[in-house]
């Protein structure tokens, strides 16, 4: 593209004032994945330990050392997963950046007038191209069009949904 104005992703839930998760902190959210992550991991560790104790090692000391090793691996996986989630995923509000070409225009991004910004910038682009009599292609793709994440000030309290 010759020009770009927008955000890297359309999943902008972490950019608003409402948190993407219902818990009060990211740590509670991450720990709350127990049914999807932590219970299955615990079961795998327990089955590994039982298998090791029954079929491989008869020494009590080595069994305990193996269990401690498994628990340390679990703690390391928790820490690495938490840091990854906090830093590199869309749960990080620092990923909310508005770009124009390679320049950061706004960080953190404010969602309440993002649609207006996109529309105004597209209209400016069309007028500019019209004035220089230059053919162009404009692709305008709004962010999160299927979920109402915000209400602009001038539209608040107009209907029961605003």
VENFENDA-V812028 format. One record per backbone hydrogen bond with DSSP energy under -1.0 kcal/mol. NH is the residue of the N-H (numbers start at 0). CO is the residue of the C=O. E is the energy in kcal/mol with one decimal. If there is no record, write none. Layout:
[[NH:CO:E] [NH:CO:E]]
This chain:
[[5:98:-2.2] [11:9:-1.4] [14:11:-1.7] [28:24:-1.9] [29:25:-3.1] [30:26:-2.9] [31:27:-2.0] [32:29:-1.4] [36:32:-3.0] [38:33:-3.3] [40:36:-2.3] [41:37:-2.4] [42:38:-2.3] [43:39:-2.3] [44:40:-2.4] [45:41:-2.7] [46:42:-2.9] [47:43:-2.4] [48:44:-2.5] [49:45:-2.6] [50:46:-2.7] [51:47:-2.5] [52:48:-2.7] [53:49:-2.8] [54:50:-2.5] [55:51:-1.3] [56:51:-3.0] [62:58:-1.8] [63:59:-2.3] [64:60:-2.4] [65:61:-2.2] [66:62:-2.3] [67:63:-2.7] [68:64:-2.3] [69:65:-2.3] [70:66:-2.4] [71:67:-2.4] [72:68:-2.2] [73:69:-2.2] [74:70:-2.4] [75:71:-2.5] [76:72:-2.5] [77:73:-2.3] [78:74:-2.4] [79:75:-2.8] [80:76:-2.5] [81:77:-2.4] [82:78:-2.6] [83:79:-2.5] [84:80:-2.5] [85:81:-2.7] [86:82:-2.0] [87:83:-2.7] [91:88:-1.6] [94:91:-2.1] [95:92:-1.6] [96:94:-1.3] [97:105:-2.5] [98:5:-3.4] [99:102:-2.5] [100:3:-3.2] [102:99:-2.2] [104:97:-3.5] [105:97:-1.4] [108:95:-1.4] [113:110:-1.7] [116:112:-2.3] [117:113:-2.6] [118:114:-2.4] [119:115:-3.1] [120:116:-2.5] [121:117:-2.2] [122:118:-2.5] [123:119:-2.4] [124:120:-2.1] [125:121:-2.4] [126:122:-2.6] [127:123:-2.3] [128:124:-2.5] [129:125:-2.4] [130:126:-2.4] [131:127:-1.4] [132:129:-1.0] [133:128:-2.2] [154:151:-1.6] [155:152:-1.2] [157:154:-1.1] [161:158:-1.1]]
